[in-house]
Amino acid sequence: MLEAIDLRKTYGDYEALKGLNLKVDAGEIYCLLGANGAGKTTTINLFLNFIDPTSGVAKVNGLDTSQAGLETKKYLAYIPETVMLYGGLTGIENLDYFARLGGHDRYTRADYLRFFKRVGLQEAAINKRVAGYSKGMRQKVGIAIALAKQAKALLLDEPTSGLDPKASNEFSELLTQLQSEGAAILMATHDLFRAKETGTRIGIMREGRLVREMSTDEVSHADVERIYLEHMH
Ligand SMILES: Nc1ncnc2c1ncn2[C@@H]1O[C@H](COP(=O)(O)OP(=O)(O)OP(=O)(O)O)[C@@H](O)[C@H]1O
C-alpha cells in the first residue's frame, strides 16, 4: 500500500534522505524510529506529496505521489503530533468538513456519531468547539476523520507525543483496530515501548538511511532499546 523506492531528498547541498526503500502492506503498523533529523518527517511528507522527491518514487496504492498527488490523498489520512482542526467549529462540524473534503458527502449525523463512538470521544464534547479540546481529543477526531475517509493508509508523525499514558494507550488501541481492518499504517515515533507494543515492524533510520528493520514479534522491549542505541553510536 505504501512503498518507497530509492527515495532521495536533498535540500541544497544537504541530503535529508539518501535512497530509502520501504514497504508497508495492508494490515501492517510500521514504526519508523530514529534520532532528530534522521529523515522520518521527510519520508512522511513525501508520501503525502507535501514535497517532491529529488529522485526515486513514493507510491501509495501503486500510484506515484508526485504524479498523482490528488488521487493518492484520497487513500491517505495524516495525523501529526497535533491534528490541525478548525478551532471555531465543533467536533462534528470538523468531521463533516474533512469527510466532504475527502469526497464523502453522504454521511448523516448518525454516521458521524457512530465514528465518534468508535474512537471514544465523549458525546458531550462532540457539539463543543474544538478550540477547547485536549490533545488526546484532537487525536481522536483525527482517527474519526480517517474512519470517515475510509483511509487505506495512515501516515502518523509522532502522534502520541505529549499524550498522557492512558490517552496514548487508547490511541494505540485504535490503530490496532484500523490495522485489523486492513489499513496500512506508517508511524514516525520516538516511543520505543509503543513501537514494540503496537507495531508489527520497526525500521530504524539514521542520517537519511534505513539502517535496520525488524519484526516486533522477533524482539523483546529490551532488544528494541539495545538495537536502537547500537545504531545511534
Ligand atoms: N525545508 C527544509 N530545508 C532544509 N533542510 C530541511 C528541511 N526540512 C528538513 N530539513 C532537514 O532534513 C533533515 C531531516 O529532517 P526530518 O524532519 O525528516 O527529520 P526527523 O527524523 O523527522 O526528525 P525529528 O525526530 O526531529 O522529527 C534534518 O536535518 C532537517 O534539518
PDBQT file of the ligand as one rigid body, heavy atoms in Angstrom, charges set to zero:
ROOT
HETATM    1  N1  LIG A 301      12.739  22.540   4.285  1.00  0.00    +0.000 N 
HETATM    2  C1  LIG A 301      13.950  22.134   4.683  1.00  0.00    +0.000 A 
HETATM    3  N2  LIG A 301      15.058  22.819   4.338  1.00  0.00    +0.000 NA
HETATM    4  C2  LIG A 301      16.271  22.416   4.732  1.00  0.00    +0.000 A 
HETATM    5  N3  LIG A 301      16.509  21.311   5.489  1.00  0.00    +0.000 NA
HETATM    6  C3  LIG A 301      15.449  20.617   5.877  1.00  0.00    +0.000 A 
HETATM    7  C4  LIG A 301      14.113  20.971   5.508  1.00  0.00    +0.000 A 
HETATM    8  N4  LIG A 301      13.271  20.060   6.047  1.00  0.00    +0.000 NA
HETATM    9  C5  LIG A 301      14.042  19.175   6.723  1.00  0.00    +0.000 A 
HETATM   10  N5  LIG A 301      15.345  19.503   6.619  1.00  0.00    +0.000 N 
HETATM   11  C6  LIG A 301      16.469  18.775   7.209  1.00  0.00    +0.000 C 
HETATM   12  O1  LIG A 301      16.397  17.422   6.807  1.00  0.00    +0.000 OA
HETATM   13  C7  LIG A 301      16.797  16.566   7.872  1.00  0.00    +0.000 C 
HETATM   14  C8  LIG A 301      15.730  15.533   8.132  1.00  0.00    +0.000 C 
HETATM   15  O2  LIG A 301      14.637  16.161   8.775  1.00  0.00    +0.000 OA
HETATM   16  P1  LIG A 301      13.318  15.387   9.233  1.00  0.00    +0.000 P 
HETATM   17  O3  LIG A 301      12.369  16.424   9.738  1.00  0.00    +0.000 OA
HETATM   18  O4  LIG A 301      12.859  14.498   8.152  1.00  0.00    +0.000 OA
HETATM   19  O5  LIG A 301      13.868  14.507  10.446  1.00  0.00    +0.000 OA
HETATM   20  P2  LIG A 301      13.064  13.648  11.521  1.00  0.00    +0.000 P 
HETATM   21  O6  LIG A 301      13.679  12.290  11.525  1.00  0.00    +0.000 OA
HETATM   22  O7  LIG A 301      11.609  13.714  11.270  1.00  0.00    +0.000 OA
HETATM   23  O8  LIG A 301      13.415  14.386  12.874  1.00  0.00    +0.000 OA
HETATM   24  P3  LIG A 301      12.506  14.657  14.201  1.00  0.00    +0.000 P 
HETATM   25  O9  LIG A 301      12.603  13.418  15.001  1.00  0.00    +0.000 OA
HETATM   26  O10 LIG A 301      13.198  15.817  14.827  1.00  0.00    +0.000 OA
HETATM   27  O11 LIG A 301      11.126  14.995  13.742  1.00  0.00    +0.000 OA
HETATM   28  C9  LIG A 301      17.094  17.461   9.068  1.00  0.00    +0.000 C 
HETATM   29  O12 LIG A 301      18.479  17.655   9.168  1.00  0.00    +0.000 OA
HETATM   30  C10 LIG A 301      16.388  18.751   8.727  1.00  0.00    +0.000 C 
HETATM   31  O13 LIG A 301      17.058  19.858   9.287  1.00  0.00    +0.000 OA
ENDROOT
TORSDOF 0
